[in-house]
C-alpha cells in the first residue's frame, strides 16, 4: 500500500522551500512585488514539476512575471539539483495561481448580497 505522502510530496516541499529563497533573491519586491509560491505539484515519476505563484502589488503583468520565471527555470533547477540527492531533478514550469483572486471575488459577491 503506497504512502499518502510519498516521495513526490517530499520533493515538492524541498523545491518549494528552496525556490522561495531563490526567487526572493532573483526577483526583488521593488521590481516585482511580493512573489509567493502557493503550491508545487511534482509528477509521480519525479520528472516534471509545476510551481504555482501569485504576487501582491504586482509591478508588471502576470504574463511578464510568469515568462521571466520560466526563463530562469533552468537556473533554479540547477541550484535545486545541488540540494537533492535523487538521480533526476524535476523540470520546472511556473503558472500563475488565480485561486486567491477567485476567492476574493467570491467573497466580494457574497458581501454585496448580504448588504442588500
C-alpha positions, 0 to 999 in steps of 0.5 A: 500500500503506497504512502499518502505522502510519498516521495513526490510530496517530499520533493515538492516541499524541498523545491518549494522551500528552496525556490522561495529563497531563490526567487526572493533573491532573483526577483526583488519586491521593488521590481516585482512585488511580493512573489509567493509560491502557493503550491508545487505539484511534482509528477509521480515519476519525479520528472516534471514539476509545476510551481504555482505563484501569485504576487501582491502589488504586482509591478508588471503583468502576470504574463511578464512575471510568469515568462521571466520565471520560466526563463530562469527555470533552468537556473533554479533547477540547477541550484535545486539539483545541488540540494537533492540527492535523487538521480533526476531533478524535476523540470520546472514550469511556473503558472500563475495561481488565480485561486486567491483572486477567485476567492476574493471575488467570491467573497466580494459577491457574497458581501454585496448580497448580504448588504442588500 
